[in-house]
Amino acid sequence: MPDGAPRPAHLFLLGTPNHASHLAKRLRHSPLYRLLTGDSGQLLADARRVEAIRALDIPTTVVAGVAGPRHPKGPFGQEPNDGVVALSEARLEGAVLHRLPALHTFLMNSARVADLIASS
Protein backbone atom coordinates (compact mmCIF):
# COMPACT_ATOMS: atom_id res chain seq x y z
CA MET A 1 0.00 0.00 0.00
CA PRO A 2 1.27 3.52 -0.70
CA ASP A 3 2.66 5.49 2.23
CA GLY A 4 -0.09 7.40 3.97
CA ALA A 5 -2.90 5.27 2.52
CA PRO A 6 -5.52 4.39 5.14
CA ARG A 7 -5.21 0.79 6.27
CA PRO A 8 -8.29 -1.42 6.36
CA ALA A 9 -9.73 -2.07 9.81
CA HIS A 10 -10.34 -5.75 9.03
CA LEU A 11 -9.40 -8.10 6.18
CA PHE A 12 -11.74 -10.84 4.94
CA LEU A 13 -10.25 -13.55 2.70
CA LEU A 14 -12.85 -15.55 0.77
CA GLY A 15 -11.52 -18.91 -0.42
CA THR A 16 -8.00 -17.50 -0.64
CA PRO A 17 -5.19 -20.07 -0.89
CA ASN A 18 -2.67 -19.05 1.77
CA HIS A 19 -0.51 -22.10 1.06
CA ALA A 20 0.53 -23.79 -2.19
CA SER A 21 -2.51 -25.16 -4.00
CA HIS A 22 -2.97 -28.92 -4.54
CA LEU A 23 -4.97 -28.19 -7.67
CA ALA A 24 -2.36 -25.78 -9.07
CA LYS A 25 0.43 -28.30 -8.40
CA ARG A 26 -1.56 -30.94 -10.25
CA LEU A 27 -2.29 -28.69 -13.25
CA ARG A 28 0.85 -26.52 -13.41
CA HIS A 29 2.28 -28.27 -16.51
CA SER A 30 -1.00 -28.29 -18.47
CA PRO A 31 -0.76 -25.93 -21.49
CA LEU A 32 -4.37 -24.80 -21.02
CA TYR A 33 -3.84 -24.08 -17.30
CA ARG A 34 -0.65 -22.15 -18.10
CA LEU A 35 -2.45 -20.14 -20.80
CA LEU A 36 -5.42 -19.29 -18.58
CA THR A 37 -3.56 -18.57 -15.32
CA GLY A 38 -0.14 -17.31 -16.43
CA ASP A 39 2.37 -16.59 -13.68
CA SER A 40 -0.32 -16.41 -10.99
CA GLY A 41 -1.13 -20.09 -11.61
CA GLN A 42 2.55 -20.99 -11.29
CA LEU A 43 2.81 -18.91 -8.10
CA LEU A 44 -0.07 -20.87 -6.56
CA ALA A 45 1.81 -24.13 -7.18
CA ASP A 46 5.06 -22.91 -5.59
CA ALA A 47 5.12 -23.14 -1.78
CA ARG A 48 8.11 -20.79 -1.45
CA ARG A 49 6.45 -18.05 -3.49
CA VAL A 50 3.10 -18.32 -1.72
CA GLU A 51 4.70 -18.39 1.75
CA ALA A 52 6.75 -15.27 0.86
CA ILE A 53 3.59 -13.16 0.60
CA ARG A 54 3.37 -11.20 3.83
CA ALA A 55 0.18 -11.14 5.84
CA LEU A 56 -1.07 -7.71 6.83
CA ASP A 57 -0.81 -6.79 10.48
CA ILE A 58 -4.57 -6.25 10.89
CA PRO A 59 -7.40 -8.46 12.14
CA THR A 60 -8.08 -11.10 9.48
CA THR A 61 -10.94 -13.51 8.91
CA VAL A 62 -10.58 -16.44 6.52
CA VAL A 63 -13.80 -17.78 5.03
CA ALA A 64 -13.36 -21.27 3.61
CA GLY A 65 -15.95 -23.21 1.65
CA VAL A 66 -16.30 -26.90 2.46
CA ALA A 67 -18.97 -28.06 -0.01
CA GLY A 68 -16.53 -29.42 -2.61
CA PRO A 69 -16.28 -33.06 -3.66
CA ARG A 70 -14.22 -35.50 -1.63
CA HIS A 71 -12.81 -38.57 -3.31
CA PRO A 72 -9.63 -40.56 -2.63
CA LYS A 73 -8.43 -40.03 -6.22
CA GLY A 74 -9.42 -36.35 -6.41
CA PRO A 75 -7.00 -33.46 -5.94
CA PHE A 76 -8.13 -32.98 -2.31
CA GLY A 77 -8.65 -36.61 -1.31
CA GLN A 78 -11.06 -36.69 1.62
CA GLU A 79 -10.08 -33.20 2.81
CA PRO A 80 -12.80 -30.55 3.07
CA ASN A 81 -12.59 -28.13 0.14
CA ASP A 82 -14.59 -25.67 -1.91
CA GLY A 83 -13.88 -27.36 -5.25
CA VAL A 84 -10.82 -25.16 -5.88
CA VAL A 85 -9.13 -24.56 -2.51
CA ALA A 86 -8.66 -27.14 0.27
CA LEU A 87 -9.36 -26.14 3.86
CA SER A 88 -5.69 -26.65 4.78
CA GLU A 89 -4.68 -24.26 1.98
CA ALA A 90 -7.00 -21.52 3.26
CA ARG A 91 -5.80 -21.58 6.88
CA LEU A 92 -3.72 -18.60 7.95
CA GLU A 93 -1.85 -18.32 11.23
CA GLY A 94 -3.38 -15.68 13.49
CA ALA A 95 -6.60 -15.40 11.45
CA VAL A 96 -10.09 -16.41 12.52
CA LEU A 97 -11.35 -19.28 10.35
CA HIS A 98 -14.99 -19.72 9.32
CA ARG A 99 -16.08 -22.82 7.38
CA LEU A 100 -19.17 -22.49 5.23
CA PRO A 101 -21.01 -25.11 3.17
CA ALA A 102 -20.31 -23.33 -0.12
CA LEU A 103 -18.38 -23.79 -3.34
CA HIS A 104 -15.49 -21.47 -4.23
CA THR A 105 -17.25 -19.54 -6.99
CA PHE A 106 -20.25 -18.77 -4.79
CA LEU A 107 -18.51 -17.58 -1.61
CA MET A 108 -18.65 -13.92 -2.65
CA ASN A 109 -22.42 -14.15 -3.26
CA SER A 110 -23.22 -16.01 -0.04
CA ALA A 111 -25.71 -14.35 2.30
CA ARG A 112 -23.86 -16.02 5.19
CA VAL A 113 -20.61 -14.35 4.13
CA ALA A 114 -22.37 -10.98 3.86
CA ASP A 115 -23.86 -11.45 7.34
CA LEU A 116 -20.45 -12.40 8.76
CA ILE A 117 -18.82 -9.29 7.29
CA ALA A 118 -21.68 -7.00 8.34
CA SER A 119 -21.60 -8.30 11.91
CA SER A 120 -17.85 -7.77 12.31
C-alpha distance (Angstrom), angle and dihedral (degrees) to the residues before:
residue distance angle dihedral
M1 . . .
P2 3.80 . .
D3 3.80 117.4 .
G4 3.78 110.6 -88.4
A5 3.81 94.5 19.0
P6 3.81 111.9 136.8
R7 3.78 111.5 -104.9
P8 3.79 119.6 -130.8
A9 3.79 115.5 -104.0
H10 3.81 92.4 -138.0
L11 3.81 135.1 8.9
F12 3.80 122.5 -143.5
L13 3.82 117.6 -165.3
L14 3.81 113.8 -163.1
G15 3.80 112.5 -159.6
T16 3.79 91.0 -29.4
P17 3.81 116.0 164.5
N18 3.81 105.2 -130.0
H19 3.81 91.8 175.9
A20 3.81 132.1 41.4
S21 3.79 110.4 -63.3
H22 3.83 121.2 -115.4
L23 3.79 89.6 -151.6
A24 3.82 93.6 49.3
K25 3.82 91.0 48.7
R26 3.79 89.4 51.7
L27 3.82 94.2 48.0
R28 3.82 102.3 32.6
H29 3.83 94.7 106.5
S30 3.82 95.6 45.7
P31 3.84 110.4 111.6
L32 3.81 91.5 -142.1
Y33 3.82 92.4 50.1
R34 3.81 90.5 48.0
L35 3.81 91.2 49.1
L36 3.81 94.1 48.3
T37 3.81 99.2 40.8
G38 3.81 104.7 28.8
D39 3.78 116.5 -176.2
S40 3.80 93.3 -18.4
G41 3.82 89.3 63.8
Q42 3.80 90.4 50.7
L43 3.82 90.5 47.5
L44 3.81 90.4 54.8
A45 3.81 90.0 55.3
D46 3.82 94.6 50.1
A47 3.82 114.2 81.3
R48 3.81 93.4 -163.8
R49 3.80 93.2 53.9
V50 3.80 94.8 45.2
E51 3.82 93.1 46.4
A52 3.84 90.0 50.3
I53 3.81 91.2 65.2
R54 3.78 106.0 101.2
A55 3.77 120.6 -130.3
L56 3.79 115.7 -129.3
D57 3.77 116.9 -109.1
I58 3.81 94.0 -120.4
P59 3.81 133.4 96.1
T60 3.81 107.6 -72.6
T61 3.79 132.9 -165.8
V62 3.80 121.0 -165.2
V63 3.80 116.1 -155.4
A64 3.79 111.8 -162.0
G65 3.78 125.7 -173.8
V66 3.80 116.9 -138.2
A67 3.82 102.9 -177.9
G68 3.81 95.9 97.1
P69 3.80 124.9 116.5
R70 3.79 120.5 -83.6
H71 3.77 119.4 -154.8
P72 3.82 131.0 149.2
K73 3.82 91.2 -122.9
G74 3.82 95.7 42.8
P75 3.80 124.2 99.2
F76 3.83 91.4 -99.4
G77 3.80 100.0 37.2
Q78 3.80 108.1 -157.1
E79 3.81 93.3 -27.1
P80 3.80 118.3 122.1
N81 3.81 110.5 -103.6
D82 3.78 143.4 156.8
G83 3.81 95.1 -123.8
V84 3.82 92.1 -92.0
V85 3.81 107.6 36.0
A86 3.82 126.3 40.1
L87 3.80 119.3 -135.8
S88 3.83 90.8 -115.4
E89 3.82 89.7 54.6
A90 3.81 92.5 53.1
R91 3.82 96.6 50.7
L92 3.78 115.3 107.9
E93 3.79 124.9 -171.1
G94 3.79 111.7 -111.6
A95 3.82 94.2 14.1
V96 3.78 127.4 113.2
L97 3.82 110.0 -115.4
H98 3.80 123.8 -145.9
R99 3.82 120.3 -174.8
L100 3.78 116.8 -154.7
P101 3.81 130.0 -176.1
A102 3.80 93.3 -117.0
L103 3.79 140.6 113.5
H104 3.81 120.8 -115.0
T105 3.80 97.3 -107.3
F106 3.80 92.9 51.5
L107 3.81 100.7 47.2
M108 3.80 93.3 93.4
N109 3.82 91.3 53.0
S110 3.80 95.9 45.6
A111 3.80 116.5 122.3
R112 3.81 87.7 -149.7
V113 3.81 90.6 57.3
A114 3.82 90.6 48.4
D115 3.81 90.4 50.1
L116 3.81 91.3 48.6
I117 3.80 92.0 51.6
A118 3.81 93.7 43.6
S119 3.80 92.0 50.5
S120 3.80 94.1 50.9
